[in-house]
Every structure is written in C-alpha cells, then in structure tokens.
Amino acid sequence: MIETINATNARAILGGVTLVSAVPMLLYALWFMYSRKYHTLRSHVPWRRHLVSWLIFWDHLIFTKLLGMDRKLHFSLCSPGSRSGYGPGSSPGLRGYAAHPRIAWCASPHHLLLPSFAFAFTAERDGIHSQMGVNLDDIFTAAAKVLFYVPVLRELVITLGGRVASPEVLDGMKMFALAPGGIHEMIRQGSKVDRVYLRTGFVRFALKKELDICPIYLFDENECYKPIDGLPNWLVTFQRWCHRRLGVGFSIWRGRWNVPFNPLPYPCEYVVGVGKPIDTRKHRGMEDRERAIEEVMELYIEEVRRLFKELQEDTGRRKDVVLEIERLKSRQQRGLVNP
C-alpha cells in the first residue's frame, strides 16, 4: 500500500514539474514567434529607451565599479589632448563627424565584443552622439543570424538595435555598425597579435547605398578577455568546421585569474578608437566599379593602420602587439553571387 502511494506521488510530482517547465517554454515560444519581426525591423523596439536606462546603471555598477574596467572613447578628429571626447576643445572635433550624415561604422577586431556593447550607452548618457550629429534612432548594428536564436541574448541584441546582417535588411538604413571580419576574424585572434580580416562586400554595399565609411578600432578587445594561443589542432579544426558548415563561431578565451571561459574580464582600460571617416563621394560615380571598390578599400586599410598606431602612441600601451590585416575573397570573387 505504501509503495503504491509513493509511486502515485512520484508520478504526480513528475507531472507537476513537467507542467511547470512546459508553461514557460510555451510562453517563450509564442513570444519568439511574435518578436521575430524585430530581427529585420528598420525601427527600434518600443521598450528600448526604458530598458537602456537600466542597462546603463547595471553596466556601470558591474563592469566599471566592481570589475574595474575603465572604458573610454577616442576620437581621431579631436585635437591631441582632447581625443577622449570629454576634454576641453573636443566638441569642434566631434562635430566633424556630423559632416557625414550617412555612414557605415566598421569595427575591428572582432573577438567577444561583450564590453563594447556599452559604448552606445556611454555616448547616449554623456551626450556625445548629439555632438557627433548622430541620431540614435537612425543607427542599427548588423549581427550574425545565429544570435537571434539564443534566448535572452537575442532580446539584448534586439534591444540594442541589432538586426540580421544581410544586404536586404540593411538596405535603406541611414547608418549602421558592423564587424567586417565577422566570425572568420572572431576565431583567429591572438594574445600578441590583432588580426583584421576584410572582404570587399562592406565597401561594395557602402558605395551602392552612398554611405561614407568610418573605421572603429576596439583597441583593448583582446586584453579584457585574452585569446588562448597554441590551441590543439583538433579544436582549431572543430572551430573552423562550425564556422564553415554551421555558420556559428565561438571564441576560446581566458578571463580573470587566467581561468578559461571565465565571464569576469581582466581589470583594464578598454579604449575604442573612432577614426577619420572616409568620404566615398568621388568613388560612387566611377564607371569602373571594381577600381572604385579597390581604392576605397586601400583608404580604409590605411586608416585602420593609422588609427592603431595613434592609439598605441596616445595610450602608451600594447607597444608589443602587432596588427595584421589580411584581404579575403568576397562572395562575388568566389562565384557565390552574381556581380
């Protein structure tokens, strides 16, 4: 009799647990189906402004105060001594960005990118975006499609203006941010070398949509979460197989106390450099489109190298780090799309 009661109770408990776990899953599935429109929507979500205020508070408390990550913005158009964007005389330089009302912000190198999420908040909180002539309602971020299928992370990406990285989605947007190196760059970083990989696709798209291009350099991207050098061959092969076959990338890193995959970053100064915008107007009307793309690409690479050197000199740090830039074949050059 007692064994029968215990078995009945066990089945009841198991059924209750199943029901309790199934309800949130069903509700999230319904929410996911409803919110899929935000993956490609060309306007911000209605809850953005309310949630960003909370994100600014918690980000400042956790990353800045508790974890000791001092983040700064660096602007090349400002005069020396005021390139942080906060010093005296910085406003005239910042207003130089307003001369480029339609712009593609291109960020390198791509690693984890976790600390860089807060820079939009910092610019909004301190009013830097208004000095630059940037309307936050006009700017979005091109993100890998896989991010929109990871619960919680997708909500954060959508709230921050992340949209699926494709020409169809970005078409018609006044300005947007993207990482040209993508997953290819993400899985190839090193502790003493910053690797930047470039295809011509972002330049081709910018010329087609009459956008100027501004390099952004995440100078300390590989300092707060350090890439692990000398990975086993089988792990490198698996990383690249996931990228090639599944379109998914994952970094191998060390966080604080040298612990692999530790989400707590090393305490450091995290600087993001905003370079000099590249004016593409004279290249947009060139009859030889491939020549125009090549010329803009060379200007972009030259500006990235200049910005990296400027950041080394101004911060006095990472003098032993080498910048490597490699050109990759575009999808069109590989015959995957029509010209």
RODO-2510 file (C-alpha; in nm, 4 decimals, decimal comma):
residues 339
     n   res          X          Y          Z
     1     m     0,0000     0,0000     0,0000
     2     i     0,2775     0,2422     0,0944
     3     e     0,4704     0,1574    -0,2239
     4     t     0,1569     0,2294    -0,4328
     5     i     0,1111     0,5696    -0,2658
     6     n     0,4770     0,6577    -0,3158
     7     a     0,4594     0,5647    -0,6839
     8     t     0,1461     0,7748    -0,7267
     9     n     0,3086     1,0714    -0,5532
    10     a     0,6212     1,0380    -0,7687
    11     r     0,4117     1,0405    -1,0868
    12     a     0,2180     1,3435    -0,9626
    13     i     0,5375     1,5317    -0,8758
    14     l     0,6919     1,4440    -1,2127
    15     g     0,3783     1,5601    -1,3916
    16     g     0,3780     1,8855    -1,1963
    17     v     0,7439     1,9544    -1,2736
    18     t     0,6836     1,8824    -1,6413
    19     l     0,3873     2,1202    -1,6480
    20     v     0,5747     2,3945    -1,4637
    21     s     0,8694     2,3716    -1,7050
    22     a     0,6489     2,3404    -2,0138
    23     v     0,4472     2,6575    -1,9481
    24     p     0,7465     2,9000    -1,9604
    25     m     0,8787     2,7204    -2,2680
    26     l     0,5433     2,7538    -2,4416
    27     l     0,5156     3,1203    -2,3465
    28     y     0,8679     3,1906    -2,4744
    29     a     0,7914     3,0052    -2,7989
    30     l     0,4877     3,2277    -2,8503
    31     w     0,6938     3,5372    -2,7685
    32     f     0,9650     3,4236    -3,0098
    33     m     0,7152     3,3810    -3,2933
    34     y     0,5680     3,7252    -3,2255
    35     s     0,9034     3,9043    -3,1877
    36     r     1,0683     3,7551    -3,4974
    37     k     0,9656     4,0673    -3,6851
    38     y     1,2237     4,2616    -3,4822
    39     h     1,5052     4,0614    -3,6462
    40     t     1,4653     4,2722    -3,9597
    41     l     1,2615     4,5724    -3,8427
    42     r     1,4013     4,9095    -3,9532
    43     s     1,2895     5,0872    -3,6394
    44     h     1,3817     5,0361    -3,2748
    45     v     1,1741     4,8300    -3,0344
    46     p     0,9254     5,0291    -2,8233
    47     w     1,0856     4,9302    -2,4910
    48     r     1,4373     5,0387    -2,5901
    49     r     1,4577     5,3750    -2,4105
    50     h     1,3178     5,2356    -2,0845
    51     l     1,5469     4,9333    -2,0777
    52     v     1,8619     5,1223    -2,1805
    53     s     1,8417     5,3344    -1,8641
    54     w     1,8579     5,0190    -1,6543
    55     l     2,1327     4,8705    -1,8683
    56     i     2,3433     5,1862    -1,8236
    57     f     2,3042     5,1627    -1,4454
    58     w     2,3892     4,7926    -1,4138
    59     d     2,6673     4,8088    -1,6710
    60     h     2,8355     5,0961    -1,4843
    61     l     2,7926     4,9225    -1,1491
    62     i     2,9181     4,5792    -1,2575
    63     f     3,1793     4,6444    -1,5271
    64     t     3,3163     4,9802    -1,4151
    65     k     3,2856     4,9782    -1,0360
    66     l     3,3045     4,6105    -0,9424
    67     l     3,5206     4,4662    -1,2211
    68     g     3,7493     4,7672    -1,2740
    69     m     3,7066     4,8062    -1,6491
    70     d     3,7651     5,1726    -1,7326
    71     r     3,6157     5,2282    -2,0783
    72     k     3,6916     5,5294    -2,2925
    73     l     3,6092     5,6601    -2,6364
    74     h     3,8881     5,8029    -2,8519
    75     f     3,8131     6,0322    -3,1488
    76     s     4,0754     6,0951    -3,4163
    77     l     3,9064     6,4151    -3,5363
    78     c     3,9635     6,5792    -3,1974
    79     s     4,2870     6,7610    -3,1257
    80     p     4,5600     6,5825    -2,9238
    81     g     4,4788     6,6030    -2,5555
    82     s     4,1049     6,6017    -2,6102
    83     r     4,0625     6,2828    -2,8138
    84     s     3,8806     6,1143    -2,5272
    85     g     3,5740     6,3140    -2,6291
    86     y     3,5384     6,4653    -2,2839
    87     g     3,8249     6,7129    -2,2610
    88     p     3,8224     7,0849    -2,3420
    89     g     3,8152     7,1549    -2,7132
    90     s     3,6700     6,8166    -2,8049
    91     s     3,3369     6,9463    -2,9371
    92     p     3,4708     7,1015    -3,2628
    93     g     3,6362     6,7700    -3,3489
    94     l     3,3257     6,5716    -3,2662
    95     r     3,1181     6,7970    -3,4881
    96     g     3,3416     6,6916    -3,7767
    97     y     3,1577     6,3597    -3,7829
    98     a     2,8329     6,5465    -3,8485
    99     a     2,9647     6,6266    -4,1975
   100     h     2,8933     6,2615    -4,2811
   101     p     2,5171     6,2181    -4,2241
   102     r     2,5066     5,8721    -4,3885
   103     i     2,7798     5,6455    -4,2625
   104     a     2,8756     5,2814    -4,2050
   105     w     3,0659     5,2322    -3,8778
   106     c     3,3035     4,9378    -3,9204
   107     a     3,4520     4,7788    -3,6070
   108     s     3,7654     4,5627    -3,5736
   109     p     3,8968     4,3360    -3,4367
   110     h     3,6066     4,1006    -3,3643
   111     h     3,6586     3,8826    -3,0524
   112     l     3,3910     3,8526    -2,7807
   113     l     3,2640     4,2128    -2,8138
   114     l     3,0999     4,1919    -2,4696
   115     p     3,2478     4,5162    -2,3256
   116     s     3,1911     4,7081    -2,6487
   117     f     2,8128     4,6806    -2,6121
   118     a     2,8219     4,9598    -2,3545
   119     f     2,9691     5,2274    -2,5794
   120     a     2,6363     5,3175    -2,7332
   121     f     2,5111     5,3671    -2,3772
   122     t     2,8147     5,5781    -2,2864
   123     a     2,7696     5,8001    -2,5903
   124     e     2,3995     5,8376    -2,5159
   125     r     2,4497     5,9041    -2,1446
   126     d     2,7162     6,1722    -2,1994
   127     g     2,5517     6,3344    -2,4992
   128     i     2,8443     6,2549    -2,7289
   129     h     2,6151     6,1263    -3,0022
   130     s     2,4418     6,4650    -3,0337
   131     q     2,7794     6,6435    -3,0694
   132     m     2,8653     6,3979    -3,3485
   133     g     2,5376     6,4652    -3,5244
   134     v     2,4247     6,1062    -3,4730
   135     n     2,0581     6,0341    -3,4134
   136     l     2,0394     5,7117    -3,2133
   137     d     1,7045     5,6322    -3,3735
   138     d     1,8834     5,6029    -3,7092
   139     i     2,1656     5,3648    -3,6174
   140     f     2,1481     4,9850    -3,6066
   141     t     2,4005     4,7023    -3,5770
   142     a     2,4443     4,4158    -3,8223
   143     a     2,4585     4,0917    -3,6204
   144     a     2,5096     3,7243    -3,7071
   145     k     2,1835     3,5398    -3,7650
   146     v     2,2641     3,2776    -3,5014
   147     l     2,2423     3,5407    -3,2239
   148     f     1,8708     3,5757    -3,2876
   149     y     1,8102     3,2149    -3,1827
   150     v     1,9784     3,2261    -2,8395
   151     p     1,7230     3,3058    -2,5632
   152     v     1,7941     3,6186    -2,3549
   153     l     2,0916     3,7115    -2,5751
   154     r     1,8572     3,7739    -2,8674
   155     e     1,6480     4,0090    -2,6548
   156     l     1,9592     4,2075    -2,5622
   157     v     2,0740     4,2227    -2,9254
   158     i     1,7313     4,3335    -3,0481
   159     t     1,7051     4,5995    -2,7773
   160     l     2,0482     4,7393    -2,8691
   161     g     1,9422     4,7746    -3,2324
   162     g     2,0886     4,4507    -3,3638
   163     r     1,9413     4,3321    -3,6928
   164     v     2,0212     4,0351    -3,9163
   165     a     2,3376     4,1079    -4,1153
   166     s     2,2208     4,0949    -4,4742
   167     p     2,2029     4,3494    -4,7594
   168     e     1,8254     4,3109    -4,7712
   169     v     1,7874     4,4145    -4,4080
   170     l     2,0480     4,6939    -4,4119
   171     d     1,9151     4,8366    -4,7367
   172     g     1,7532     5,1720    -4,6703
   173     m     1,9051     5,2254    -4,3246
   174     k     2,0626     5,5684    -4,2838
   175     m     2,3602     5,4371    -4,0851
   176     f     2,4617     5,1133    -3,9197
   177     a     2,7534     4,9440    -3,7451
   178     l     2,9098     4,6145    -3,8458
   179     a     3,2180     4,3984    -3,7955
   180     p     3,3600     4,3323    -4,1451
   181     g     3,5736     4,0406    -4,0212
   182     g     3,2772     3,8566    -3,8736
   183     i     3,3177     3,5029    -3,7405
   184     h     3,6290     3,4454    -3,9518
   185     e     3,8048     3,7160    -3,7507
   186     m     3,6465     3,6133    -3,4219
   187     i     3,8094     3,2674    -3,4089
   188     r     4,1582     3,3765    -3,5191
   189     q     4,2698     3,6301    -3,2576
   190     g     4,5963     3,6024    -3,0630
   191     s     4,7325     3,7414    -2,7366
   192     k     5,0116     3,9411    -2,9036
   193     v     4,8619     3,9986    -3,2462
   194     d     4,5447     4,1769    -3,3548
   195     r     4,4127     4,0155    -3,6714
   196     v     4,1813     4,2053    -3,9047
   197     y     4,0222     4,0234    -4,1981
   198     l     3,8485     4,2167    -4,4735
   199     r     3,6337     4,1332    -4,7714
   200     t     3,5163     4,3945    -5,0182
   201     g     3,1474     4,3332    -4,9525
   202     f     3,1042     4,6140    -4,6992
   203     v     3,2754     4,8641    -4,9324
   204     r     3,0646     4,7492    -5,2285
   205     f     2,7473     4,7918    -5,0235
   206     a     2,8536     5,1350    -4,8918
   207     l     2,9166     5,2654    -5,2434
   208     k     2,5889     5,1254    -5,3687
   209     k     2,3939     5,2939    -5,0871
   210     e     2,6010     5,6160    -5,0978
   211     l     2,7452     5,5772    -4,7491
   212     d     3,0736     5,7057    -4,6125
   213     i     3,2814     5,4622    -4,4062
   214     c     3,4350     5,5182    -4,0626
   215     p     3,6745     5,2649    -3,9035
   216     i     3,6294     5,1877    -3,5350
   217     y     3,9148     5,0088    -3,3594
   218     l     3,8455     4,8048    -3,0439
   219     f     4,1954     4,8605    -2,9098
   220     d     4,1629     4,6531    -2,5918
   221     e     3,9282     4,3861    -2,7255
   222     n     4,1941     4,1170    -2,6738
   223     e     4,3054     4,2463    -2,3319
   224     c     3,9953     4,2122    -2,1159
   225     y     3,9272     3,8585    -2,2428
   226     k     4,2578     3,7146    -2,3593
   227     p     4,2655     3,4747    -2,6565
   228     i     4,4391     3,1434    -2,5864
   229     d     4,7388     3,0760    -2,8113
   230     g     4,8544     2,7310    -2,9169
   231     l     4,5153     2,5572    -2,9255
   232     p     4,5166     2,1841    -3,0125
   233     n     4,4773     2,1161    -3,3842
   234     w     4,1545     1,9220    -3,3317
   235     l     3,9945     2,2190    -3,1525
   236     v     4,1004     2,4656    -3,4229
   237     t     3,9630     2,2277    -3,6863
   238     f     3,6343     2,1982    -3,4964
   239     q     3,6081     2,5779    -3,4638
   240     r     3,6519     2,6280    -3,8346
   241     w     3,4193     2,3395    -3,9215
   242     c     3,1440     2,5028    -3,7125
   243     h     3,2057     2,8311    -3,8922
   244     r     3,2133     2,6769    -4,2397
   245     r     2,9287     2,4263    -4,2057
   246     l     2,7004     2,5745    -3,9408
   247     g     2,7739     2,9462    -3,9664
   248     v     2,8485     2,9506    -3,5920
   249     g     3,1593     3,0888    -3,4239
   250     f     3,2859     3,0554    -3,0683
   251     s     3,5921     3,2086    -2,9080
   252     i     3,8348     3,0331    -2,6749
   253     w     3,9451     3,2821    -2,4115
   254     r     4,0829     3,3323    -2,0613
   255     g     3,9092     3,5640    -1,8191
   256     r     4,0160     3,6986    -1,4815
   257     w     4,2595     3,4843    -1,2791
   258     n     4,3604     3,3148    -1,6054
   259     v     4,0512     3,0915    -1,5939
   260     p     3,9323     2,9619    -1,9342
   261     f     3,5816     3,0782    -2,0335
   262     n     3,5596     3,2985    -1,7239
   263     p     3,2924     3,5668    -1,7904
   264     l     3,4706     3,8042    -1,5500
   265     p     3,7128     4,0225    -1,7512
   266     y     4,0607     4,1313    -1,6526
   267     p     4,0599     4,4806    -1,4968
   268     c     4,1907     4,7103    -1,7655
   269     e     4,1428     5,0292    -1,9584
   270     y     3,9227     4,9480    -2,2575
   271     v     3,9616     5,2051    -2,5334
   272     v     3,7626     5,2224    -2,8547
   273     g     3,9091     5,4421    -3,1250
   274     v     3,6837     5,6185    -3,3743
   275     g     3,8882     5,7011    -3,6818
   276     k     3,8564     5,9602    -3,9561
   277     p     3,5574     5,8991    -4,1867
   278     i     3,6363     5,8055    -4,5455
   279     d     3,4469     6,0242    -4,7920
   280     t     3,3299     5,7972    -5,0744
   281     r     3,1511     6,0591    -5,2863
   282     k     3,4111     6,0761    -5,5632
   283     h     3,4138     5,6960    -5,5895
   284     r     3,0383     5,6462    -5,6155
   285     g     3,0126     5,7723    -5,9722
   286     m     3,3190     5,5972    -6,1135
   287     e     3,2447     5,3867    -6,4194
   288     d     3,4965     5,1238    -6,3159
   289     r     3,3211     4,9974    -6,0034
   290     e     3,5890     4,7417    -5,9166
   291     r     3,8583     5,0096    -5,9268
   292     a     3,6446     5,2336    -5,7025
   293     i     3,6000     4,9497    -5,4523
   294     e     3,9725     4,8777    -5,4527
   295     e     4,0641     5,2423    -5,3947
   296     v     3,8217     5,2771    -5,1031
   297     m     3,9476     4,9516    -4,9542
   298     e     4,3058     5,0777    -4,9664
   299     l     4,1987     5,4020    -4,7960
   300     y     4,0190     5,2004    -4,5294
   301     i     4,3204     4,9766    -4,4589
   302     e     4,5484     5,2801    -4,4409
   303     e     4,3147     5,4473    -4,1895
   304     v     4,2917     5,1341    -3,9729
   305     r     4,6719     5,1140    -3,9557
   306     r     4,6982     5,4845    -3,8755
   307     l     4,4334     5,4585    -3,6039
   308     f     4,6028     5,1559    -3,4437
   309     k     4,9363     5,3403    -3,4302
   310     e     4,7674     5,6531    -3,2932
   311     l     4,6061     5,4506    -3,0142
   312     q     4,9394     5,2902    -2,9249
   313     e     5,1051     5,6310    -2,9014
   314     d     4,8249     5,8079    -2,7149
   315     t     4,7657     5,5329    -2,4582
   316     g     5,1294     5,4272    -2,4256
   317     r     5,0143     5,0659    -2,4096
   318     r     5,0275     4,7472    -2,6194
   319     k     5,3507     4,8516    -2,7891
   320     d     5,4453     4,4829    -2,8280
   321     v     5,1233     4,3967    -3,0142
   322     v     5,1347     4,3557    -3,3921
   323     l     4,8491     4,4436    -3,6265
   324     e     4,7933     4,2020    -3,9148
   325     i     4,5441     4,2858    -4,1905
   326     e     4,4530     4,0217    -4,4479
   327     r     4,2343     4,0554    -4,7539
   328     l     3,9874     3,7725    -4,8158
   329     k     3,7976     3,6868    -5,1305
   330     s     3,4443     3,8235    -5,1382
   331     r     3,1423     3,6057    -5,2117
   332     q     3,1329     3,7531    -5,5606
   333     q     3,5014     3,6736    -5,6211
   334     r     3,4376     3,3171    -5,5050
   335     g     3,1497     3,2886    -5,7538
   336     l     2,8808     3,2553    -5,4867
   337     v     2,6797     3,5546    -5,6057
   338     n     2,6307     3,7343    -5,9353
   339     p     2,8118     4,0671    -5,9929
***
